[in-house]
Amino acid sequence: MSNDNSSSAVKSLFAASVVVLSLVVGFLIWYFVLGSSAHVDAEGHPKPNDYFGMMYKGGFIVPILIGILLIIITFSIERAMTISKARGSGRIEEFVRNIKRLVGQNSLEEAIMECDKQKGSLANVIRAGVEKYKFVQNEGGMDKETRVAAVQKEIEEATALELPMLSKNLVIISTCATIATLWGLIGTVIGMIRSFAALSAAGQPDTTALATGISEALINTAFGIIASVIGIIMYNYFSSRIDSLTYSMDEAGFSIVQTVGAQK
């Protein structure tokens, strides 16, 4: 129990560290890269047709948007590695077919060896079910319904332990995808307010200043939408992979339960 709590604390610390580091790196990119002399002049104004300089003029909104994008990218890489590891070392479809065949032939030791070879979350769930199947086979005095219920419960418990690991941090990607668009819109609104305030202070219409201010403001929206699109794509992609993996767990587990139920 203490190991689980320790592991959970480490993962939470990792997530918090990624968020803080991403925001810090976002600020450094905004200040030292976008705000370099290559993109802005000595007075801090963007050079003509320089989008990086315009992004720098977006103000404090931009480094946070960069940080949000870095958070999405970092957790997307982390989820890709985790889910790939959870799938195991071989093809899932072939592994499930082999497990069904071996369990149907009552070759439980070979099925356990196949799980050890496959590794990953799916193999862990199936291994738990096969081991329970083997146990209830050797246990005397149990009727068929009790054996089926015992194996099914073991598979459900093993699945419940594995699924949180697969979906962990997906909520961060989803939240960042939502925040990115809203934060970009906030930047646009602030930029528009500044543009019209500058025109009002000047005392006369200045179409050039207005056009420049609007273009700077809209860059925030564009950046926010891009980050949001990437986040939504990554979230849906990983969700579909987790659903596929969960379906494979259910399919293989159902096959084991059916085999147990077919026993006399």
Order of alpha helices (4+ residues) and beta strands (2+ residues): alpha-alpha-alpha-alpha-alpha-alpha-alpha-alpha-alpha
